[in-house]
Amino acid sequence: NHSQVSRVPVAIKVLDVNDNAPEFASEHEAFLCENGKPGQVIQIVSAIDRDDPKNGHYFLYSLLPEMVNNPNFTIKKNEG
């Protein structure tokens, strides 16, 4: 139902000291239905870095400081 669709812009700040900035492995567009359950996974993201990894690449995702206490969004590390 298009009358119940809303959009929320999300800004992602990428910090990198190498010559190639990390980038998302693919483009993402997430959708959440009105009957979504608390704790439901909405989107899984992954990133790549075209620099040669010395010890493999590690990416840390976090919310902006002003969003950390927002009960509507959380980021969880994907273990495995």
Secondary structure as UniProt FT lines:
FT   HELIX           2..4
FT   STRAND          23..24
FT   TURN            34..35
FT   TURN            38..39
FT   STRAND          47..48
FT   HELIX           65..67
FT   TURN            68..69
FT   TURN            71..72
//
